[in-house]
Amino acid sequence: MRAIVTGGAGFIGSHVVDALLTRGDDVLVLDDLSRGTRENVPEGAQLEVVDIREPLDFREAEVCFHLAAQVDVRVSIERPEHDAQVNVLGTVNVLEAARRHGTQVVFASTGGAIYGECEGPAPEDAPREPLSPYGVSKLAGEEYVAAYNRLYDTGHVSLRYGNVYGPRQDPHGEAGVVAIFLGRLAGGERPRIFGDGRQTRDYVYAGDVARATLAAVGKRGVFNVGTGIETSVLELYELCRKVAGSELEADHAEARLGELQRSVLDVTRAERELGWRPEVGLEDGLRRTWESLQP
Ligand code: NAD
């Protein structure tokens, strides 16, 4: 298969590229390297440095995994127009290129930033209450994906990822807490926990996310990609200390404004319709991430 990965030089995109190469696909990465790096693109994949807002040539690719995005929630609050340009107009541009070339689009969306506060694992039809311009721009992207499916009878997919972690994660992204904790522990520095540390998230390993992303080829609709398991920041920090063999205590700071208390995804639909389920448990995934940080 010929596949395009926008954002393939970034964290999750590079895991998708790895998975595609492993199964023998021909992979073209489109990335402007604003956050991604050439080193993240494995040998065997071709890299074209391009902004997704510019004219795109999909060269008859069968599928485009669209992961390129402005991913920083705080940047979206400071510069909402920039966030919308990349995440909304960039996504429309990708959908138009896909239309010209007959390409399926698998769009990387977000669970946490779209559902807002959760009372339990949120299914795909839970109310959508984004708390940031980033959540709104991702939701707008999903709505374009759904409208193109209705208008052109295409088979595009939106995947709502949980808090993705793993090797090559940059600490500044949407769910950078694992990268921050392990990075600081590796440098012998105390990480900082905001609020009481009881806020929960659904942490899902990047390799599992890449498998779910490939499993969406040939499907249509919206799917949560997480684990269905809630982990508090305090529990996460304990596990990070364990895999790092560290006894460092964390510093504590004031809770941050607008931070969600609970965020967790119901992944029943992905299990049923994509035949996918997460395989890497949190401790195992943290261990792999920790090992990737060692020189
Ligand atoms: P990342 O920043 O590592 O990857 C994004 C990539 O997109 C980078 O390589 C960056 O250089 C590229 N990019 C940004 N703007 C671009 C533009 N205008 N043109 C071309 N390339 C551009 O972030 P990530 O964590 O790997 O996120 C990948 C996708 O998954 C994003 O769409 C993000 O919204 C989504 N997502 C991530 C998480 C998470 O937990 N990390 C959770 C939910 C959804």
Boltz pocket constraint, residues with backbone or C-beta under 6 A from the ligand:
constraints:
  - pocket:
      binder: B
      contacts: [[A, 6], [A, 7], [A, 8], [A, 9], [A, 10], [A, 11], [A, 12], [A, 13], [A, 30], [A, 31], [A, 32], [A, 33], [A, 34], [A, 35], [A, 36], [A, 37], [A, 50], [A, 51], [A, 52], [A, 53], [A, 66], [A, 67], [A, 68], [A, 69], [A, 70], [A, 71], [A, 86], [A, 90], [A, 108], [A, 109], [A, 110], [A, 111], [A, 159], [A, 160], [A, 161], [A, 162], [A, 163], [A, 164], [A, 165], [A, 168], [A, 170], [A, 173], [A, 174], [A, 175]]
      max_distance: 6.0
